[in-house]
Amino acid sequence: MASPVRDQLLASNDEFRRLAQEHAQYSQRLDSLVTKPYLSDDEKIEEVRLKKMKLRLKDQMEELEQQHRTRQPGHVA
C-alpha cells in the first residue's frame, strides 16, 4: 500500500519515479527466478545481485521520502 508521500513523489519527482520503475523491474525479474524449480549458478548470482540492487533502490526511495516529509510545512521532527 502506497503512502500519500510516496504517491506525491511518484506524481511529481522524476528521480523517485525512475527508482520505483527500476525497483519494479528487478522485482519482476526476481519473481521469474523464484518460480523456477532449479536455478543455474549464473541465475543464483543474478538473484543475489538483484536483491542487493532492490535494497539499494528501496533505501534511496526511503531517503527521498524522508527528505520530502521534512520539507513539508508544519512538519514536526
mmJSON file of the N, C-alpha and C atoms, coordinates in Angstrom:
{"data_MODEL":{"atom_site":{
"group_PDB":["ATOM","ATOM","ATOM","ATOM","ATOM","ATOM","ATOM","ATOM","ATOM","ATOM","ATOM","ATOM","ATOM","ATOM","ATOM","ATOM","ATOM","ATOM","ATOM","ATOM","ATOM","ATOM","ATOM","ATOM","ATOM","ATOM","ATOM","ATOM","ATOM","ATOM","ATOM","ATOM","ATOM","ATOM","ATOM","ATOM","ATOM","ATOM","ATOM","ATOM","ATOM","ATOM","ATOM","ATOM","ATOM","ATOM","ATOM","ATOM","ATOM","ATOM","ATOM","ATOM","ATOM","ATOM","ATOM","ATOM","ATOM","ATOM","ATOM","ATOM","ATOM","ATOM","ATOM","ATOM","ATOM","ATOM","ATOM","ATOM","ATOM","ATOM","ATOM","ATOM","ATOM","ATOM","ATOM","ATOM","ATOM","ATOM","ATOM","ATOM","ATOM","ATOM","ATOM","ATOM","ATOM","ATOM","ATOM","ATOM","ATOM","ATOM","ATOM","ATOM","ATOM","ATOM","ATOM","ATOM","ATOM","ATOM","ATOM","ATOM","ATOM","ATOM","ATOM","ATOM","ATOM","ATOM","ATOM","ATOM","ATOM","ATOM","ATOM","ATOM","ATOM","ATOM","ATOM","ATOM","ATOM","ATOM","ATOM","ATOM","ATOM","ATOM","ATOM","ATOM","ATOM","ATOM","ATOM","ATOM","ATOM","ATOM","ATOM","ATOM","ATOM","ATOM","ATOM","ATOM","ATOM","ATOM","ATOM","ATOM","ATOM","ATOM","ATOM","ATOM","ATOM","ATOM","ATOM","ATOM","ATOM","ATOM","ATOM","ATOM","ATOM","ATOM","ATOM","ATOM","ATOM","ATOM","ATOM","ATOM","ATOM","ATOM","ATOM","ATOM","ATOM","ATOM","ATOM","ATOM","ATOM","ATOM","ATOM","ATOM","ATOM","ATOM","ATOM","ATOM","ATOM","ATOM","ATOM","ATOM","ATOM","ATOM","ATOM","ATOM","ATOM","ATOM","ATOM","ATOM","ATOM","ATOM","ATOM","ATOM","ATOM","ATOM","ATOM","ATOM","ATOM","ATOM","ATOM","ATOM","ATOM","ATOM","ATOM","ATOM","ATOM","ATOM","ATOM","ATOM","ATOM","ATOM","ATOM","ATOM","ATOM","ATOM","ATOM","ATOM","ATOM","ATOM","ATOM","ATOM","ATOM","ATOM","ATOM","ATOM","ATOM","ATOM","ATOM","ATOM","ATOM","ATOM","ATOM"],
"id":[1,2,3,4,5,6,7,8,9,10,11,12,13,14,15,16,17,18,19,20,21,22,23,24,25,26,27,28,29,30,31,32,33,34,35,36,37,38,39,40,41,42,43,44,45,46,47,48,49,50,51,52,53,54,55,56,57,58,59,60,61,62,63,64,65,66,67,68,69,70,71,72,73,74,75,76,77,78,79,80,81,82,83,84,85,86,87,88,89,90,91,92,93,94,95,96,97,98,99,100,101,102,103,104,105,106,107,108,109,110,111,112,113,114,115,116,117,118,119,120,121,122,123,124,125,126,127,128,129,130,131,132,133,134,135,136,137,138,139,140,141,142,143,144,145,146,147,148,149,150,151,152,153,154,155,156,157,158,159,160,161,162,163,164,165,166,167,168,169,170,171,172,173,174,175,176,177,178,179,180,181,182,183,184,185,186,187,188,189,190,191,192,193,194,195,196,197,198,199,200,201,202,203,204,205,206,207,208,209,210,211,212,213,214,215,216,217,218,219,220,221,222,223,224,225,226,227,228,229,230,231],
"type_symbol":["N","C","C","N","C","C","N","C","C","N","C","C","N","C","C","N","C","C","N","C","C","N","C","C","N","C","C","N","C","C","N","C","C","N","C","C","N","C","C","N","C","C","N","C","C","N","C","C","N","C","C","N","C","C","N","C","C","N","C","C","N","C","C","N","C","C","N","C","C","N","C","C","N","C","C","N","C","C","N","C","C","N","C","C","N","C","C","N","C","C","N","C","C","N","C","C","N","C","C","N","C","C","N","C","C","N","C","C","N","C","C","N","C","C","N","C","C","N","C","C","N","C","C","N","C","C","N","C","C","N","C","C","N","C","C","N","C","C","N","C","C","N","C","C","N","C","C","N","C","C","N","C","C","N","C","C","N","C","C","N","C","C","N","C","C","N","C","C","N","C","C","N","C","C","N","C","C","N","C","C","N","C","C","N","C","C","N","C","C","N","C","C","N","C","C","N","C","C","N","C","C","N","C","C","N","C","C","N","C","C","N","C","C","N","C","C","N","C","C","N","C","C","N","C","C","N","C","C","N","C","C"],
"label_atom_id":["N","CA","C","N","CA","C","N","CA","C","N","CA","C","N","CA","C","N","CA","C","N","CA","C","N","CA","C","N","CA","C","N","CA","C","N","CA","C","N","CA","C","N","CA","C","N","CA","C","N","CA","C","N","CA","C","N","CA","C","N","CA","C","N","CA","C","N","CA","C","N","CA","C","N","CA","C","N","CA","C","N","CA","C","N","CA","C","N","CA","C","N","CA","C","N","CA","C","N","CA","C","N","CA","C","N","CA","C","N","CA","C","N","CA","C","N","CA","C","N","CA","C","N","CA","C","N","CA","C","N","CA","C","N","CA","C","N","CA","C","N","CA","C","N","CA","C","N","CA","C","N","CA","C","N","CA","C","N","CA","C","N","CA","C","N","CA","C","N","CA","C","N","CA","C","N","CA","C","N","CA","C","N","CA","C","N","CA","C","N","CA","C","N","CA","C","N","CA","C","N","CA","C","N","CA","C","N","CA","C","N","CA","C","N","CA","C","N","CA","C","N","CA","C","N","CA","C","N","CA","C","N","CA","C","N","CA","C","N","CA","C","N","CA","C","N","CA","C","N","CA","C","N","CA","C","N","CA","C","N","CA","C","N","CA","C","N","CA","C"],
"label_alt_id":[null,null,null,null,null,null,null,null,null,null,null,null,null,null,null,null,null,null,null,null,null,null,null,null,null,null,null,null,null,null,null,null,null,null,null,null,null,null,null,null,null,null,null,null,null,null,null,null,null,null,null,null,null,null,null,null,null,null,null,null,null,null,null,null,null,null,null,null,null,null,null,null,null,null,null,null,null,null,null,null,null,null,null,null,null,null,null,null,null,null,null,null,null,null,null,null,null,null,null,null,null,null,null,null,null,null,null,null,null,null,null,null,null,null,null,null,null,null,null,null,null,null,null,null,null,null,null,null,null,null,null,null,null,null,null,null,null,null,null,null,null,null,null,null,null,null,null,null,null,null,null,null,null,null,null,null,null,null,null,null,null,null,null,null,null,null,null,null,null,null,null,null,null,null,null,null,null,null,null,null,null,null,null,null,null,null,null,null,null,null,null,null,null,null,null,null,null,null,null,null,null,null,null,null,null,null,null,null,null,null,null,null,null,null,null,null,null,null,null,null,null,null,null,null,null,null,null,null,null,null,null],
"label_comp_id":["MET","MET","MET","ALA","ALA","ALA","SER","SER","SER","PRO","PRO","PRO","VAL","VAL","VAL","ARG","ARG","ARG","ASP","ASP","ASP","GLN","GLN","GLN","LEU","LEU","LEU","LEU","LEU","LEU","ALA","ALA","ALA","SER","SER","SER","ASN","ASN","ASN","ASP","ASP","ASP","GLU","GLU","GLU","PHE","PHE","PHE","ARG","ARG","ARG","ARG","ARG","ARG","LEU","LEU","LEU","ALA","ALA","ALA","GLN","GLN","GLN","GLU","GLU","GLU","HIS","HIS","HIS","ALA","ALA","ALA","GLN","GLN","GLN","TYR","TYR","TYR","SER","SER","SER","GLN","GLN","GLN","ARG","ARG","ARG","LEU","LEU","LEU","ASP","ASP","ASP","SER","SER","SER","LEU","LEU","LEU","VAL","VAL","VAL","THR","THR","THR","LYS","LYS","LYS","PRO","PRO","PRO","TYR","TYR","TYR","LEU","LEU","LEU","SER","SER","SER","ASP","ASP","ASP","ASP","ASP","ASP","GLU","GLU","GLU","LYS","LYS","LYS","ILE","ILE","ILE","GLU","GLU","GLU","GLU","GLU","GLU","VAL","VAL","VAL","ARG","ARG","ARG","LEU","LEU","LEU","LYS","LYS","LYS","LYS","LYS","LYS","MET","MET","MET","LYS","LYS","LYS","LEU","LEU","LEU","ARG","ARG","ARG","LEU","LEU","LEU","LYS","LYS","LYS","ASP","ASP","ASP","GLN","GLN","GLN","MET","MET","MET","GLU","GLU","GLU","GLU","GLU","GLU","LEU","LEU","LEU","GLU","GLU","GLU","GLN","GLN","GLN","GLN","GLN","GLN","HIS","HIS","HIS","ARG","ARG","ARG","THR","THR","THR","ARG","ARG","ARG","GLN","GLN","GLN","PRO","PRO","PRO","GLY","GLY","GLY","HIS","HIS","HIS","VAL","VAL","VAL","ALA","ALA","ALA"],
"label_asym_id":["A","A","A","A","A","A","A","A","A","A","A","A","A","A","A","A","A","A","A","A","A","A","A","A","A","A","A","A","A","A","A","A","A","A","A","A","A","A","A","A","A","A","A","A","A","A","A","A","A","A","A","A","A","A","A","A","A","A","A","A","A","A","A","A","A","A","A","A","A","A","A","A","A","A","A","A","A","A","A","A","A","A","A","A","A","A","A","A","A","A","A","A","A","A","A","A","A","A","A","A","A","A","A","A","A","A","A","A","A","A","A","A","A","A","A","A","A","A","A","A","A","A","A","A","A","A","A","A","A","A","A","A","A","A","A","A","A","A","A","A","A","A","A","A","A","A","A","A","A","A","A","A","A","A","A","A","A","A","A","A","A","A","A","A","A","A","A","A","A","A","A","A","A","A","A","A","A","A","A","A","A","A","A","A","A","A","A","A","A","A","A","A","A","A","A","A","A","A","A","A","A","A","A","A","A","A","A","A","A","A","A","A","A","A","A","A","A","A","A","A","A","A","A","A","A","A","A","A","A","A","A"],
"label_entity_id":["1","1","1","1","1","1","1","1","1","1","1","1","1","1","1","1","1","1","1","1","1","1","1","1","1","1","1","1","1","1","1","1","1","1","1","1","1","1","1","1","1","1","1","1","1","1","1","1","1","1","1","1","1","1","1","1","1","1","1","1","1","1","1","1","1","1","1","1","1","1","1","1","1","1","1","1","1","1","1","1","1","1","1","1","1","1","1","1","1","1","1","1","1","1","1","1","1","1","1","1","1","1","1","1","1","1","1","1","1","1","1","1","1","1","1","1","1","1","1","1","1","1","1","1","1","1","1","1","1","1","1","1","1","1","1","1","1","1","1","1","1","1","1","1","1","1","1","1","1","1","1","1","1","1","1","1","1","1","1","1","1","1","1","1","1","1","1","1","1","1","1","1","1","1","1","1","1","1","1","1","1","1","1","1","1","1","1","1","1","1","1","1","1","1","1","1","1","1","1","1","1","1","1","1","1","1","1","1","1","1","1","1","1","1","1","1","1","1","1","1","1","1","1","1","1","1","1","1","1","1","1"],
"label_seq_id":[1,1,1,2,2,2,3,3,3,4,4,4,5,5,5,6,6,6,7,7,7,8,8,8,9,9,9,10,10,10,11,11,11,12,12,12,13,13,13,14,14,14,15,15,15,16,16,16,17,17,17,18,18,18,19,19,19,20,20,20,21,21,21,22,22,22,23,23,23,24,24,24,25,25,25,26,26,26,27,27,27,28,28,28,29,29,29,30,30,30,31,31,31,32,32,32,33,33,33,34,34,34,35,35,35,36,36,36,37,37,37,38,38,38,39,39,39,40,40,40,41,41,41,42,42,42,43,43,43,44,44,44,45,45,45,46,46,46,47,47,47,48,48,48,49,49,49,50,50,50,51,51,51,52,52,52,53,53,53,54,54,54,55,55,55,56,56,56,57,57,57,58,58,58,59,59,59,60,60,60,61,61,61,62,62,62,63,63,63,64,64,64,65,65,65,66,66,66,67,67,67,68,68,68,69,69,69,70,70,70,71,71,71,72,72,72,73,73,73,74,74,74,75,75,75,76,76,76,77,77,77],
"pdbx_PDB_ins_code":[null,null,null,null,null,null,null,null,null,null,null,null,null,null,null,null,null,null,null,null,null,null,null,null,null,null,null,null,null,null,null,null,null,null,null,null,null,null,null,null,null,null,null,null,null,null,null,null,null,null,null,null,null,null,null,null,null,null,null,null,null,null,null,null,null,null,null,null,null,null,null,null,null,null,null,null,null,null,null,null,null,null,null,null,null,null,null,null,null,null,null,null,null,null,null,null,null,null,null,null,null,null,null,null,null,null,null,null,null,null,null,null,null,null,null,null,null,null,null,null,null,null,null,null,null,null,null,null,null,null,null,null,null,null,null,null,null,null,null,null,null,null,null,null,null,null,null,null,null,null,null,null,null,null,null,null,null,null,null,null,null,null,null,null,null,null,null,null,null,null,null,null,null,null,null,null,null,null,null,null,null,null,null,null,null,null,null,null,null,null,null,null,null,null,null,null,null,null,null,null,null,null,null,null,null,null,null,null,null,null,null,null,null,null,null,null,null,null,null,null,null,null,null,null,null,null,null,null,null,null,null],
"Cartn_x":[0.842,0.0,0.889,0.655,1.475,1.036,2.024,1.723,1.408,0.763,0.49,1.779,2.836,4.117,4.649,4.575,5.045,4.233,2.919,2.058,2.427,2.688,3.089,4.403,5.353,6.655,6.553,5.734,5.541,4.956,4.104,3.451,4.345,5.277,5.985,7.504,8.091,9.547,10.072,10.764,11.274,12.251,13.117,14.102,13.408,12.425,11.699,10.967,10.351,9.621,10.576,11.762,12.757,13.192,13.45,13.851,12.744,11.498,10.374,10.208,10.391,10.268,11.382,12.594,13.718,13.498,13.013,12.727,11.688,10.658,9.608,10.161,11.068,11.683,12.494,13.262,14.05,13.134,12.041,11.081,10.488,10.151,9.562,10.55,11.803,12.824,13.05,13.085,13.245,12.081,10.87,9.694,9.822,10.355,10.5,11.565,12.58,13.597,13.044,12.25,11.715,10.792,10.121,9.184,9.891,11.168,11.903,12.197,12.065,12.354,13.856,14.678,16.129,16.775,17.754,18.488,19.901,20.346,21.74,22.624,23.921,24.838,24.732,24.646,24.512,23.22,22.141,20.861,20.902,21.617,21.77,22.523,23.558,24.328,23.448,22.678,21.774,20.747,20.236,19.244,19.822,21.026,21.669,21.91,22.378,22.655,21.364,20.3,19.024,18.49,18.625,18.166,18.935,20.241,21.057,20.68,20.445,20.087,18.716,17.78,16.451,16.547,17.354,17.514,18.136,19.13,19.759,18.731,17.926,16.896,15.859,15.465,14.494,15.047,16.313,16.945,16.944,17.249,17.254,15.848,14.856,13.474,13.047,13.401,13.05,13.741,14.961,15.67,14.949,14.507,13.763,12.433,11.771,10.524,10.778,11.852,12.176,12.496,13.249,13.566,12.283,11.379,10.106,9.297,9.249,8.497,9.055,10.371,10.968,10.8,10.498,10.275,8.831,7.938,6.519,6.24,5.402,5.029,4.331,4.67,4.032,4.628,5.724,6.363,7.045,6.816,7.472,8.447,9.722,10.757,10.794],
"Cartn_y":[-1.174,0.0,1.24,2.139,3.332,4.395,5.129,6.224,7.485,8.456,9.724,10.407,10.31,10.914,10.206,8.893,8.114,8.477,8.587,8.954,10.339,11.281,12.629,12.583,11.828,11.741,11.049,10.015,9.34,10.3,11.199,12.14,13.323,13.681,14.948,14.858,13.723,13.64,12.604,13.088,12.192,11.159,11.561,10.638,9.526,9.891,8.89,7.927,8.468,7.644,6.676,7.147,6.289,5.162,5.507,4.493,3.456,3.908,2.989,2.048,2.584,1.75,0.709,1.135,0.201,-0.88,-0.491,-1.433,-2.46,-1.997,-2.895,-3.872,-3.405,-4.29,-5.391,-5.016,-6.021,-7.01,-6.516,-7.4,-8.405,-7.914,-8.792,-9.882,-9.512,-10.494,-11.494,-10.999,-11.906,-12.882,-12.388,-13.256,-14.375,-14.039,-15.076,-16.1,-15.674,-16.626,-17.527,-16.951,-17.702,-18.823,-18.642,-19.672,-20.876,-20.731,-21.852,-22.918,-24.185,-25.261,-25.384,-24.936,-25.047,-23.817,-23.246,-22.106,-22.531,-22.072,-22.312,-21.455,-21.7,-20.897,-19.419,-19.135,-17.741,-17.116,-17.887,-17.369,-17.127,-17.982,-17.781,-16.475,-16.23,-14.986,-13.794,-13.938,-12.855,-12.579,-13.637,-13.465,-12.629,-12.948,-12.202,-10.752,-10.57,-9.221,-8.394,-8.989,-8.283,-7.894,-8.783,-8.476,-7.297,-7.272,-6.158,-4.852,-4.916,-3.721,-3.201,-4.124,-3.724,-3.035,-3.578,-2.993,-1.599,-1.44,-0.131,0.882,0.475,1.367,1.715,0.724,0.974,1.997,1.853,2.807,4.214,4.328,5.638,6.24,5.417,5.892,6.361,5.603,5.988,7.291,7.481,8.734,9.916,9.744,10.811,11.084,10.029,10.211,11.007,10.673,11.376,12.848,13.119,14.497,15.262,14.616,15.248,15.578,14.639,14.857,16.047,16.157,17.229,18.584,18.628,19.895,20.359,19.49,19.832,20.869,21.874,22.855,22.172,22.619,22.061,20.758,20.317,19.061,19.244,18.303,18.319,17.17,17.463,16.432,15.689],
"Cartn_z":[0.0,0.0,0.0,-0.919,-1.059,-0.061,0.422,1.342,0.55,1.186,0.487,0.004,0.812,0.412,-0.827,-0.839,-1.99,-3.242,-3.07,-4.196,-4.736,-3.837,-4.255,-5.032,-4.518,-5.178,-6.538,-6.619,-7.911,-8.942,-8.492,-9.401,-9.755,-8.86,-9.058,-9.146,-8.804,-8.724,-9.724,-10.741,-11.794,-11.248,-10.335,-9.769,-8.984,-8.171,-7.395,-8.328,-9.354,-10.319,-11.026,-11.396,-12.052,-11.11,-9.851,-8.87,-8.677,-8.598,-8.407,-9.605,-10.803,-12.004,-12.055,-11.723,-11.717,-10.655,-9.491,-8.415,-8.873,-9.559,-10.058,-11.095,-11.945,-12.944,-12.27,-11.25,-10.526,-9.819,-9.239,-8.571,-9.548,-10.72,-11.73,-12.142,-12.345,-12.726,-11.586,-10.36,-9.221,-9.132,-9.35,-9.321,-10.347,-11.513,-12.548,-12.153,-11.417,-10.958,-9.854,-8.966,-7.824,-8.279,-9.401,-9.857,-10.496,-10.778,-11.386,-10.332,-10.715,-9.758,-9.463,-10.405,-10.248,-10.87,-10.167,-10.709,-11.068,-12.213,-12.591,-11.689,-11.723,-10.915,-11.288,-12.582,-13.027,-12.512,-12.504,-12.013,-10.504,-9.783,-8.341,-8.074,-8.844,-8.712,-9.068,-10.135,-10.539,-9.447,-8.827,-7.764,-6.615,-6.191,-5.106,-5.521,-6.749,-7.261,-7.316,-7.816,-7.909,-6.521,-5.566,-4.208,-3.626,-3.859,-3.368,-4.066,-5.368,-6.126,-5.692,-5.472,-4.998,-3.64,-2.753,-1.429,-1.521,-2.386,-2.567,-3.072,-4.05,-4.584,-3.517,-2.724,-1.661,-0.676,-0.318,0.589,-0.006,-1.296,-1.957,-1.976,-2.239,-2.265,-0.87,0.15,1.513,1.91,1.451,1.726,1.074,-0.165,-0.833,-0.116,0.345,1.091,2.366,3.076,4.314,4.032,2.983,2.608,2.285,1.584,1.223,2.479,3.428,4.666,5.45,5.53,6.336,5.686,4.392,3.703,3.763,4.236,4.267,5.359,5.043,6.067,7.233,8.425,9.604,10.081,9.426,9.821,11.176,12.075,13.372,13.419,13.631,13.636,14.945],
"occupancy":[1.0,1.0,1.0,1.0,1.0,1.0,1.0,1.0,1.0,1.0,1.0,1.0,1.0,1.0,1.0,1.0,1.0,1.0,1.0,1.0,1.0,1.0,1.0,1.0,1.0,1.0,1.0,1.0,1.0,1.0,1.0,1.0,1.0,1.0,1.0,1.0,1.0,1.0,1.0,1.0,1.0,1.0,1.0,1.0,1.0,1.0,1.0,1.0,1.0,1.0,1.0,1.0,1.0,1.0,1.0,1.0,1.0,1.0,1.0,1.0,1.0,1.0,1.0,1.0,1.0,1.0,1.0,1.0,1.0,1.0,1.0,1.0,1.0,1.0,1.0,1.0,1.0,1.0,1.0,1.0,1.0,1.0,1.0,1.0,1.0,1.0,1.0,1.0,1.0,1.0,1.0,1.0,1.0,1.0,1.0,1.0,1.0,1.0,1.0,1.0,1.0,1.0,1.0,1.0,1.0,1.0,1.0,1.0,1.0,1.0,1.0,1.0,1.0,1.0,1.0,1.0,1.0,1.0,1.0,1.0,1.0,1.0,1.0,1.0,1.0,1.0,1.0,1.0,1.0,1.0,1.0,1.0,1.0,1.0,1.0,1.0,1.0,1.0,1.0,1.0,1.0,1.0,1.0,1.0,1.0,1.0,1.0,1.0,1.0,1.0,1.0,1.0,1.0,1.0,1.0,1.0,1.0,1.0,1.0,1.0,1.0,1.0,1.0,1.0,1.0,1.0,1.0,1.0,1.0,1.0,1.0,1.0,1.0,1.0,1.0,1.0,1.0,1.0,1.0,1.0,1.0,1.0,1.0,1.0,1.0,1.0,1.0,1.0,1.0,1.0,1.0,1.0,1.0,1.0,1.0,1.0,1.0,1.0,1.0,1.0,1.0,1.0,1.0,1.0,1.0,1.0,1.0,1.0,1.0,1.0,1.0,1.0,1.0,1.0,1.0,1.0,1.0,1.0,1.0,1.0,1.0,1.0,1.0,1.0,1.0,1.0,1.0,1.0,1.0,1.0,1.0],
"B_iso_or_equiv":[0.0,0.0,0.0,0.0,0.0,0.0,0.0,0.0,0.0,0.0,0.0,0.0,0.0,0.0,0.0,0.0,0.0,0.0,0.0,0.0,0.0,0.0,0.0,0.0,0.0,0.0,0.0,0.0,0.0,0.0,0.0,0.0,0.0,0.0,0.0,0.0,0.0,0.0,0.0,0.0,0.0,0.0,0.0,0.0,0.0,0.0,0.0,0.0,0.0,0.0,0.0,0.0,0.0,0.0,0.0,0.0,0.0,0.0,0.0,0.0,0.0,0.0,0.0,0.0,0.0,0.0,0.0,0.0,0.0,0.0,0.0,0.0,0.0,0.0,0.0,0.0,0.0,0.0,0.0,0.0,0.0,0.0,0.0,0.0,0.0,0.0,0.0,0.0,0.0,0.0,0.0,0.0,0.0,0.0,0.0,0.0,0.0,0.0,0.0,0.0,0.0,0.0,0.0,0.0,0.0,0.0,0.0,0.0,0.0,0.0,0.0,0.0,0.0,0.0,0.0,0.0,0.0,0.0,0.0,0.0,0.0,0.0,0.0,0.0,0.0,0.0,0.0,0.0,0.0,0.0,0.0,0.0,0.0,0.0,0.0,0.0,0.0,0.0,0.0,0.0,0.0,0.0,0.0,0.0,0.0,0.0,0.0,0.0,0.0,0.0,0.0,0.0,0.0,0.0,0.0,0.0,0.0,0.0,0.0,0.0,0.0,0.0,0.0,0.0,0.0,0.0,0.0,0.0,0.0,0.0,0.0,0.0,0.0,0.0,0.0,0.0,0.0,0.0,0.0,0.0,0.0,0.0,0.0,0.0,0.0,0.0,0.0,0.0,0.0,0.0,0.0,0.0,0.0,0.0,0.0,0.0,0.0,0.0,0.0,0.0,0.0,0.0,0.0,0.0,0.0,0.0,0.0,0.0,0.0,0.0,0.0,0.0,0.0,0.0,0.0,0.0,0.0,0.0,0.0,0.0,0.0,0.0,0.0,0.0,0.0,0.0,0.0,0.0,0.0,0.0,0.0],
"pdbx_formal_charge":[null,null,null,null,null,null,null,null,null,null,null,null,null,null,null,null,null,null,null,null,null,null,null,null,null,null,null,null,null,null,null,null,null,null,null,null,null,null,null,null,null,null,null,null,null,null,null,null,null,null,null,null,null,null,null,null,null,null,null,null,null,null,null,null,null,null,null,null,null,null,null,null,null,null,null,null,null,null,null,null,null,null,null,null,null,null,null,null,null,null,null,null,null,null,null,null,null,null,null,null,null,null,null,null,null,null,null,null,null,null,null,null,null,null,null,null,null,null,null,null,null,null,null,null,null,null,null,null,null,null,null,null,null,null,null,null,null,null,null,null,null,null,null,null,null,null,null,null,null,null,null,null,null,null,null,null,null,null,null,null,null,null,null,null,null,null,null,null,null,null,null,null,null,null,null,null,null,null,null,null,null,null,null,null,null,null,null,null,null,null,null,null,null,null,null,null,null,null,null,null,null,null,null,null,null,null,null,null,null,null,null,null,null,null,null,null,null,null,null,null,null,null,null,null,null,null,null,null,null,null,null],
"auth_seq_id":[1,1,1,2,2,2,3,3,3,4,4,4,5,5,5,6,6,6,7,7,7,8,8,8,9,9,9,10,10,10,11,11,11,12,12,12,13,13,13,14,14,14,15,15,15,16,16,16,17,17,17,18,18,18,19,19,19,20,20,20,21,21,21,22,22,22,23,23,23,24,24,24,25,25,25,26,26,26,27,27,27,28,28,28,29,29,29,30,30,30,31,31,31,32,32,32,33,33,33,34,34,34,35,35,35,36,36,36,37,37,37,38,38,38,39,39,39,40,40,40,41,41,41,42,42,42,43,43,43,44,44,44,45,45,45,46,46,46,47,47,47,48,48,48,49,49,49,50,50,50,51,51,51,52,52,52,53,53,53,54,54,54,55,55,55,56,56,56,57,57,57,58,58,58,59,59,59,60,60,60,61,61,61,62,62,62,63,63,63,64,64,64,65,65,65,66,66,66,67,67,67,68,68,68,69,69,69,70,70,70,71,71,71,72,72,72,73,73,73,74,74,74,75,75,75,76,76,76,77,77,77],
"auth_comp_id":["MET","MET","MET","ALA","ALA","ALA","SER","SER","SER","PRO","PRO","PRO","VAL","VAL","VAL","ARG","ARG","ARG","ASP","ASP","ASP","GLN","GLN","GLN","LEU","LEU","LEU","LEU","LEU","LEU","ALA","ALA","ALA","SER","SER","SER","ASN","ASN","ASN","ASP","ASP","ASP","GLU","GLU","GLU","PHE","PHE","PHE","ARG","ARG","ARG","ARG","ARG","ARG","LEU","LEU","LEU","ALA","ALA","ALA","GLN","GLN","GLN","GLU","GLU","GLU","HIS","HIS","HIS","ALA","ALA","ALA","GLN","GLN","GLN","TYR","TYR","TYR","SER","SER","SER","GLN","GLN","GLN","ARG","ARG","ARG","LEU","LEU","LEU","ASP","ASP","ASP","SER","SER","SER","LEU","LEU","LEU","VAL","VAL","VAL","THR","THR","THR","LYS","LYS","LYS","PRO","PRO","PRO","TYR","TYR","TYR","LEU","LEU","LEU","SER","SER","SER","ASP","ASP","ASP","ASP","ASP","ASP","GLU","GLU","GLU","LYS","LYS","LYS","ILE","ILE","ILE","GLU","GLU","GLU","GLU","GLU","GLU","VAL","VAL","VAL","ARG","ARG","ARG","LEU","LEU","LEU","LYS","LYS","LYS","LYS","LYS","LYS","MET","MET","MET","LYS","LYS","LYS","LEU","LEU","LEU","ARG","ARG","ARG","LEU","LEU","LEU","LYS","LYS","LYS","ASP","ASP","ASP","GLN","GLN","GLN","MET","MET","MET","GLU","GLU","GLU","GLU","GLU","GLU","LEU","LEU","LEU","GLU","GLU","GLU","GLN","GLN","GLN","GLN","GLN","GLN","HIS","HIS","HIS","ARG","ARG","ARG","THR","THR","THR","ARG","ARG","ARG","GLN","GLN","GLN","PRO","PRO","PRO","GLY","GLY","GLY","HIS","HIS","HIS","VAL","VAL","VAL","ALA","ALA","ALA"],
"auth_asym_id":["A","A","A","A","A","A","A","A","A","A","A","A","A","A","A","A","A","A","A","A","A","A","A","A","A","A","A","A","A","A","A","A","A","A","A","A","A","A","A","A","A","A","A","A","A","A","A","A","A","A","A","A","A","A","A","A","A","A","A","A","A","A","A","A","A","A","A","A","A","A","A","A","A","A","A","A","A","A","A","A","A","A","A","A","A","A","A","A","A","A","A","A","A","A","A","A","A","A","A","A","A","A","A","A","A","A","A","A","A","A","A","A","A","A","A","A","A","A","A","A","A","A","A","A","A","A","A","A","A","A","A","A","A","A","A","A","A","A","A","A","A","A","A","A","A","A","A","A","A","A","A","A","A","A","A","A","A","A","A","A","A","A","A","A","A","A","A","A","A","A","A","A","A","A","A","A","A","A","A","A","A","A","A","A","A","A","A","A","A","A","A","A","A","A","A","A","A","A","A","A","A","A","A","A","A","A","A","A","A","A","A","A","A","A","A","A","A","A","A","A","A","A","A","A","A","A","A","A","A","A","A"],
"auth_atom_id":["N","CA","C","N","CA","C","N","CA","C","N","CA","C","N","CA","C","N","CA","C","N","CA","C","N","CA","C","N","CA","C","N","CA","C","N","CA","C","N","CA","C","N","CA","C","N","CA","C","N","CA","C","N","CA","C","N","CA","C","N","CA","C","N","CA","C","N","CA","C","N","CA","C","N","CA","C","N","CA","C","N","CA","C","N","CA","C","N","CA","C","N","CA","C","N","CA","C","N","CA","C","N","CA","C","N","CA","C","N","CA","C","N","CA","C","N","CA","C","N","CA","C","N","CA","C","N","CA","C","N","CA","C","N","CA","C","N","CA","C","N","CA","C","N","CA","C","N","CA","C","N","CA","C","N","CA","C","N","CA","C","N","CA","C","N","CA","C","N","CA","C","N","CA","C","N","CA","C","N","CA","C","N","CA","C","N","CA","C","N","CA","C","N","CA","C","N","CA","C","N","CA","C","N","CA","C","N","CA","C","N","CA","C","N","CA","C","N","CA","C","N","CA","C","N","CA","C","N","CA","C","N","CA","C","N","CA","C","N","CA","C","N","CA","C","N","CA","C","N","CA","C","N","CA","C","N","CA","C","N","CA","C","N","CA","C","N","CA","C"],
"pdbx_PDB_model_num":[1,1,1,1,1,1,1,1,1,1,1,1,1,1,1,1,1,1,1,1,1,1,1,1,1,1,1,1,1,1,1,1,1,1,1,1,1,1,1,1,1,1,1,1,1,1,1,1,1,1,1,1,1,1,1,1,1,1,1,1,1,1,1,1,1,1,1,1,1,1,1,1,1,1,1,1,1,1,1,1,1,1,1,1,1,1,1,1,1,1,1,1,1,1,1,1,1,1,1,1,1,1,1,1,1,1,1,1,1,1,1,1,1,1,1,1,1,1,1,1,1,1,1,1,1,1,1,1,1,1,1,1,1,1,1,1,1,1,1,1,1,1,1,1,1,1,1,1,1,1,1,1,1,1,1,1,1,1,1,1,1,1,1,1,1,1,1,1,1,1,1,1,1,1,1,1,1,1,1,1,1,1,1,1,1,1,1,1,1,1,1,1,1,1,1,1,1,1,1,1,1,1,1,1,1,1,1,1,1,1,1,1,1,1,1,1,1,1,1,1,1,1,1,1,1,1,1,1,1,1,1]
}}}
